[in-house]
Amino acid sequence: MRKQIAVRVALLVACALLLGTTAFAQTAKSKPTAKTGAAAQQAANLVDLNSASKDDLMKLPGIGDAYAAKIVAARPFRAKNELVTKNVIPQATYDKIKELVIAKQPAKK
């Protein structure tokens, strides 16, 4: 009788460990990290210098009507730092927006 109880307890412990390990592995795989989620969200919110409208550009800090018009006129940009190298905006203004913009390249056919 004791042997049967010991076997049943051992089986229950083994099943619990197996199920617990499997559930933990699935949870660990399916949970996105906060860092990954934040990075994806930030990438989705970047303003594309090559395709944004003048109104969208004017929503950026330090970018008014004149700078937005200069950005549109200076397109296309290969990189966002060309805003400064092409003398479109000053370095101080670029420092305010550099984390908010991207210069996407058109897809090649």
C-alpha positions, 0 to 999 in steps of 0.5 A, spaced: 500 500 500 505 504 501 509 503 495 502 504 491 502 511 494 509 513 493 508 511 486 502 515 485 505 521 489 511 521 484 507 521 478 503 527 481 510 531 482 513 529 475 506 531 472 506 537 476 513 539 474 512 537 467 506 542 466 509 547 470 516 547 466 511 547 459 507 553 461 513 557 463 516 556 457 510 558 453 509 564 457 516 566 456 516 565 449 509 569 448 511 575 452 514 581 449 519 584 453 517 592 454 524 594 451 521 590 444 514 593 445 517 600 446 522 600 440 516 597 435 512 603 438 517 608 437 519 606 430 512 606 428 511 613 430 517 616 427 516 622 421 519 620 415 523 626 412 522 624 405 514 623 405 511 627 411 507 632 409 508 640 411 503 639 416 506 633 419 513 636 419 510 642 423 508 638 429 515 637 430 519 641 436 522 647 433 520 646 426 515 651 423 512 653 417 519 656 414 523 650 416 518 645 414 518 648 407 525 648 406 525 640 408 520 639 403 524 643 398 531 639 400 528 632 399 530 626 398 534 625 404 539 619 404 540 620 412 536 624 417 543 628 418 543 631 411 538 636 414 544 639 417 549 637 412 545 640 407 544 647 411 536 645 411 536 646 419 541 648 424 544 643 429 540 645 435 534 644 431 536 637 429 538 635 436 531 636 438 528 632 432 533 627 431 530 621 435 523 623 432 525 622 424 527 617 419 529 618 412 526 612 409 528 610 402 524 608 396 523 601 395 527 599 388 523 596 383 
